[in-house]
């Protein structure tokens, strides 16, 4: 799995919620997700990419943009 594939799946995930995003969209600032939405996103990540998201990874910097979420997924996959 590469970053482009992860970003594409994340963009599709948000599109299902009628949210238009790209790799640089700030998810919190643009009201794409809230704290409950972040929990749903983590569940989607763990199910879709089959990677565990450790509690230490649950910081705003890792979920600020779609690109940062993709980087977090790839970091989790490599650990």
VEXDREN-2710 file (C-alpha; in Angstrom, 1 decimal):
% VEXDREN-2710
k/r/px/py/pz
1/UNK/0.0/0.0/0.0
2/UNK/1.3/3.4/-0.9
3/UNK/0.3/7.0/0.2
4/UNK/-1.7/7.7/-3.0
5/UNK/-3.8/4.5/-2.4
6/UNK/-4.4/5.5/1.2
7/UNK/-5.3/9.1/0.3
8/UNK/-7.7/7.9/-2.4
9/UNK/-9.5/5.5/0.0
10/UNK/-9.8/8.3/2.7
11/UNK/-11.1/10.8/0.1
12/UNK/-13.7/8.2/-0.9
13/UNK/-14.6/7.6/2.8
14/UNK/-15.4/11.3/3.2
15/UNK/-17.2/11.5/-0.1
16/UNK/-19.6/8.9/1.2
17/UNK/-20.5/11.4/3.9
18/UNK/-20.9/14.1/1.2
19/UNK/-17.7/15.8/2.3
20/UNK/-15.3/17.0/-0.4
21/UNK/-11.7/16.8/0.6
22/UNK/-8.2/16.4/-0.8
23/UNK/-4.8/15.5/0.8
24/UNK/-4.4/19.0/2.2
25/UNK/-7.9/19.6/3.6
26/UNK/-7.8/20.5/7.2
27/UNK/-10.3/18.1/8.7
28/UNK/-11.1/19.9/12.0
29/UNK/-10.9/23.5/10.8
30/UNK/-13.2/22.8/7.9
31/UNK/-15.7/20.9/10.0
32/UNK/-15.1/17.6/8.1
33/UNK/-14.9/15.6/11.3
34/UNK/-15.4/16.2/15.0
35/UNK/-14.3/14.1/18.0
36/UNK/-16.9/11.4/17.3
37/UNK/-16.1/11.5/13.6
38/UNK/-12.5/10.9/14.5
39/UNK/-13.5/7.7/16.3
40/UNK/-15.4/6.6/13.3
41/UNK/-12.4/7.4/11.1
42/UNK/-10.1/5.3/13.3
43/UNK/-12.5/2.4/13.0
44/UNK/-12.6/2.8/9.2
45/UNK/-8.8/2.9/9.1
46/UNK/-8.4/-0.2/11.3
47/UNK/-11.0/-2.2/9.2
48/UNK/-10.0/-1.0/5.8
49/UNK/-6.2/-1.0/6.1
50/UNK/-6.0/-3.7/8.7
51/UNK/-3.7/-1.7/10.9
52/UNK/-4.0/-0.9/14.6
53/UNK/-4.0/2.8/15.6
54/UNK/-2.3/2.9/18.9
55/UNK/-3.6/5.5/21.5
56/UNK/-0.3/7.3/21.3
57/UNK/-1.1/8.0/17.6
58/UNK/-4.4/9.7/18.5
59/UNK/-3.2/13.2/18.5
60/UNK/-4.6/16.1/16.4
61/UNK/-1.4/16.5/14.4
62/UNK/-1.9/13.0/13.0
63/UNK/-5.5/13.7/12.0
64/UNK/-5.1/17.3/10.9
65/UNK/-5.4/16.6/7.1
66/UNK/-6.1/13.7/4.9
67/UNK/-2.4/13.6/4.0
68/UNK/-1.4/13.4/7.7
69/UNK/-4.0/10.6/8.3
70/UNK/-2.4/8.7/5.3
71/UNK/1.0/9.2/6.8
72/UNK/-0.3/7.9/10.2
73/UNK/-1.8/4.8/8.5
74/UNK/1.5/4.1/6.7
75/UNK/3.5/4.5/10.0
76/UNK/1.1/2.2/11.8
77/UNK/1.4/-0.4/9.0
78/UNK/5.2/-0.3/9.2
79/UNK/5.4/-0.7/13.0
END
